[in-house]
Amino acid sequence: MPRFMLLQNFEGGAGCDVPMYEWAPQDVEAHIRFQVDLNAELDAAGELVDAQGLSGPDLAKVVTADGVCAPVVTDGPYLEAKEFLAGYRVVDVDSLDRALEIAARASAAPGAKGVPIQQPIHVRQIMAVPGSDS
């Protein structure tokens, strides 16, 4: 079965342009409950490989190296972009259609005041290593 990575971005301006840290506590709880319930459903169906929320961009680092000199480590990505990777799911499903169905559900997660977040979910198939079974 193919594996897909579902990358959940926060881009603002769709159904939710308010960062989660500005939501009412009950809205944060409802959003997290939705994510936990979706993960439990996918796990019970044998489709969930992994799912994680990520720290905000203010804690991110970017590393660049040439393999010879010491790596360069900088802060980033910068918040001016208004877009950042908020989390991901890796699913092992029968088809691209099923991965798209899961992505659509994740995009409709409740946000501030219960309004669906409508944030883009990027769906990318995970490529197998040449010469391996995975």
N, C-alpha and C positions, 0 to 999 in steps of 0.2 A: 504494500500500500504506500502511496506517496505521502511524504511529510511536507507540511507547509508551516512557515513562520508567519504569524499574523502580528504585524507591528502596529501598535496603537500610538498614534501621535496626538499631541495637543497642539492644535493650530489656531484656536480662537476664531470667532466669527461664524462658525457653523451653528450648531444648536447650543453651543456653550462657549462663551467668550470670557468666562470668569474662571480664573485658576482655582483648583480645588481648595487651596488654603484659605480662600475667601468665601467658601460655601458655609451654610449653616451646618452645625454638627449632625443633625438628623439627615441632611442630604448626603454628607460624606458617608455616614453609616449605611444609608440605602444603596449608594453606589458600590461600596465595598461588599455589602451583602449580595448584590446582583452578581458581582464578579466571582465571589466565592461559590455561589449557587451554580453559576454557569460552569465553573471549573469542576465542581462535584458531578454535575450531569455528564460532562465530557469524560471525566475519569471513569464513571460507572459504565459508560458506553465503550470504554477501552480506546478512546480517541485522544485523550490528553497526554502529552509527553512532558510538558513543562509550561508553567505560566508564572510570570513575575512582574510586579510593578517596579519601576526604576526611580531612583532618587532624582530630584530636580536638577536642572542644568547648572545651578549654582554650586553643586558638588562635583560636577563632571570634570574630567581631565582629558586632554588630547595629547597623545604620545606620537612623536615622529622620530624615526631612527634610520640610519643608513647602514647599520651593522658594524660600523667601524668606530665612529665617535660616540660619545655619551648621548643617550636619547634626549630629545628636547621635550619637556613636559610643560604644557600651558593649560590655563583654565579655559573652559569652554564646553559646549558651544555658548555663544553669548546670547543673552536674553533679548537683545534687539530683534532677533529673528522671529520672535513670537511663536516659534514652532519648536517642539522638542519631542523626543521619543519618550513616552510615558510608561510603556510596558510592552510585553509581548506574550504570545502563546505559541507553543509548538504543538501542532496536532498531527496525528497519524490517521488519515481518513481514506475513504474509498475513491474520492474524486475531487477535482478542483471545485465542482459545484458544491460539495459538502463544505469545503473550506470557506467558500464565499458565503454560504448560509451562516456559518459560525461567525464570520467577520461582520455580517449584517446585524446579527444579534448583539455583538459587542459594541458596534457603533450606536445602537439604540439604547445603551445603558443609561439609567437615570442620572441626571446631573443636578445642578442647582435648581431648587424648587420643583424637582421631579421631572423637569423637561429633558427629553432624550439628548444626549451630548452630541450626537451626529458628527463625531470626530472621525477623520479618515482612518481606515484600517488597511494597511498595505499588506497584500497577500503575496508571498514569495515562496515558490517551491524550493525545498532544500535539495540540492543536487547530491547525488550519490558520488562517492569517491570512485574514480575509474578502477576497475579490477576488483571491487569489493561488493559484498552483498548488501551494504547499507548506504 
